[in-house]
Amino acid sequence: MKWYKQVDEEPKASVDLEAMSKKVLTSKMLASQTEPQFTLECQFLLAPHVLISPRTQTTVPLRDEATLGYLQESIVPHFNRCILFYEDGLPVSVTVSNLKDASKQEFESIYKSKELHPLILDLYGKGSPPLDQSVFKERPIVYQIDRGSLCGELFEGNRLVAFLQQTYLAVDGGVGGTPIGWTFGDHLRESVYLKFLSTFCSELYIYVWPSDGTVVSVVGQL
């Protein structure tokens, strides 16, 4: 039995556009003087800003005030631009961009010394991002992964699991990632990041450019 099968596209959660259009949207800037930390959750969110593009913007959906408090204490200190968005007066997401130079330099130092968590090294540490990062380069092939066929090593990542469950999974029903240096093949069965996702996501999908086998996205869904 193959560890993957081609599908038309992974299912997406339905969005009530009419209801969204009636919501009152507001925003405000966030700032924090807390000393920056480099926990696994921080590494997960900072990596694209350093290793993919300095123009990256990351939006973290919110479910409750506790998550907002965590973001303000742990994530906001790393960025120069942080915006909290509200819908009808309730906080719904935080968007961060413009990584601070000190955080960028510290992350690069940890990356070069191979001290990043193995999950982050697996996802982002296999080379350099392609020069053409356009998601419209071509229509990707979508493969659904058989979670039981994955044989990568399991690493402890309970705090990252909890963070993803309280944010992306709780609000959007899924979490994505843009791997660096991944090509589609049987070797991906040993990916520690895919194995990690398989422990708390019921469905896994990989997006692959058909012309050269580059993996452009990994998605886990509840």
C-alpha positions in Angstrom: 0.0 0.0 0.0 1.3 3.4 -0.9 1.9 6.0 1.8 0.1 8.6 -0.3 -2.7 9.1 -2.8 -3.4 11.9 -5.2 -6.6 13.9 -4.6 -8.2 16.8 -6.4 -7.8 19.1 -3.4 -7.9 18.9 0.4 -11.2 19.8 1.9 -11.5 23.4 3.3 -13.6 24.7 6.1 -16.7 26.6 4.8 -16.7 30.4 5.3 -19.9 32.4 5.8 -18.9 35.5 3.7 -22.3 37.2 4.3 -21.8 37.0 8.1 -18.2 38.2 7.8 -19.3 41.2 5.8 -21.6 42.4 8.6 -18.8 42.4 11.3 -17.2 45.6 12.4 -13.4 45.3 11.9 -10.9 47.4 13.9 -7.3 47.1 14.8 -4.5 48.5 17.1 -0.8 48.2 17.3 0.8 46.0 19.9 4.2 46.4 21.6 6.1 44.5 24.4 9.2 45.2 26.4 9.6 41.5 27.4 12.9 39.9 26.8 12.6 37.8 23.6 12.8 34.0 24.1 13.4 31.3 21.4 11.1 28.6 22.5 9.9 26.0 19.9 6.7 28.0 19.3 8.9 31.1 18.6 11.2 29.2 16.3 8.1 27.9 14.4 6.8 31.4 13.8 10.1 33.2 13.3 11.7 30.7 10.8 9.8 31.9 7.7 10.8 35.5 8.4 14.5 34.6 8.5 14.8 31.6 6.1 12.1 32.3 3.5 11.7 36.1 3.2 12.1 39.2 5.4 8.9 40.5 3.9 6.9 37.6 5.4 3.8 38.5 7.3 2.4 35.9 9.8 -1.2 36.0 11.1 -2.1 34.0 14.2 -5.8 33.5 14.8 -7.1 33.9 18.3 -9.6 32.0 20.3 -9.3 33.6 23.8 -7.6 36.2 25.9 -5.1 33.7 27.3 -3.7 33.1 23.8 -3.5 36.9 23.2 -1.5 37.2 26.4 0.9 34.5 25.4 1.5 36.1 22.0 2.1 39.5 23.6 4.6 38.0 26.0 6.4 35.5 23.7 6.0 36.5 20.1 5.4 40.3 19.9 8.8 41.1 21.4 10.5 39.7 18.3 8.8 42.1 15.8 8.7 45.8 15.0 5.2 45.7 13.6 2.4 43.8 15.4 -1.3 44.5 14.7 -4.2 43.1 16.8 -7.4 42.8 14.8 -10.9 42.9 16.3 -14.3 41.8 15.0 -17.2 43.4 16.7 -14.9 44.4 19.6 -13.5 40.9 20.1 -9.8 40.1 19.4 -9.6 37.6 16.5 -6.0 37.7 15.2 -2.5 39.1 15.5 -0.4 39.9 12.4 3.4 40.3 12.9 6.0 41.5 10.4 9.4 43.3 10.2 11.4 41.0 12.4 13.8 42.9 14.8 17.5 42.8 13.9 18.4 41.3 17.2 16.0 38.5 16.9 17.1 37.8 13.3 20.7 37.7 14.3 20.1 35.4 17.2 17.9 33.1 15.1 20.6 32.9 12.4 23.2 32.0 15.1 21.0 29.2 16.4 20.3 28.0 12.9 24.0 28.0 11.8 25.0 26.1 14.9 22.2 23.5 14.3 20.7 24.2 17.7 17.2 24.7 16.3 14.6 22.2 17.3 14.7 19.1 15.0 11.1 19.8 13.9 12.2 23.3 12.6 15.4 22.0 11.1 13.4 19.3 9.2 10.8 21.8 7.9 13.1 24.7 7.0 16.7 23.5 7.2 17.2 21.5 4.0 18.5 24.2 1.7 17.7 27.6 0.4 14.2 28.7 -0.7 13.6 28.8 -4.5 14.2 32.1 -6.3 10.7 31.8 -7.7 8.5 31.6 -4.6 5.2 32.4 -6.5 2.4 30.1 -5.5 1.0 30.6 -9.0 4.1 29.1 -10.8 2.0 26.1 -11.7 -1.0 24.1 -10.4 0.4 21.8 -7.7 -0.5 18.1 -7.4 -2.1 17.4 -4.0 -1.3 14.2 -2.2 -3.1 12.9 0.9 -0.7 11.2 3.3 -1.4 7.9 5.1 -0.4 8.9 8.6 0.1 5.3 9.6 2.8 4.8 7.0 5.0 7.6 8.4 8.1 6.3 10.2 10.0 9.5 11.2 11.4 9.9 14.7 9.0 11.4 17.3 10.3 14.5 19.1 8.8 16.1 22.1 6.8 19.1 21.0 3.8 19.3 23.4 4.0 23.1 23.8 3.9 23.6 20.1 1.0 21.2 19.7 -0.9 23.1 22.4 -0.1 26.4 20.7 -1.3 25.1 17.3 -4.5 23.6 18.9 -5.3 26.9 20.6 -4.8 29.0 17.5 -4.8 27.7 13.9 -6.5 24.4 14.6 -9.1 25.9 16.9 -10.0 28.7 14.6 -9.2 27.5 11.1 -9.3 23.7 11.5 -5.9 23.3 10.0 -2.2 24.4 10.0 0.1 24.9 7.1 3.8 25.2 6.4 6.1 26.0 3.5 9.1 23.6 3.5 12.5 24.6 2.3 14.4 22.1 0.1 11.8 19.3 0.1 11.3 17.2 -3.0 8.6 14.6 -3.2 9.7 11.0 -2.7 9.6 8.0 -0.4 12.2 9.6 1.8 9.5 11.9 3.2 8.1 9.0 5.1 10.9 9.6 7.5 10.2 13.3 7.9 10.0 14.1 11.6 7.8 17.1 10.9 5.2 15.0 9.1 5.3 12.5 11.9 4.8 15.3 14.4 1.7 16.6 12.5 0.3 13.0 12.3 0.1 12.8 16.1 -2.6 15.5 16.3 -4.0 16.1 12.8 -6.4 13.5 11.3 -5.5 14.4 7.7 -2.2 15.4 6.1 -1.7 16.9 2.6 1.4 17.7 0.5 1.3 20.1 -2.4 3.9 19.4 -5.1 5.0 21.2 -8.3 4.6 18.6 -11.1 7.5 20.0 -13.1 10.3 19.3 -10.6 8.7 17.6 -7.6 9.3 20.5 -5.2 7.1 20.3 -2.2 5.6 23.8 -1.8 3.2 23.3 1.1 2.3 20.9 3.9 -1.1 21.0 5.5 -2.5 19.3 8.5 -6.2 19.3 9.3 -8.4 18.1 12.2 
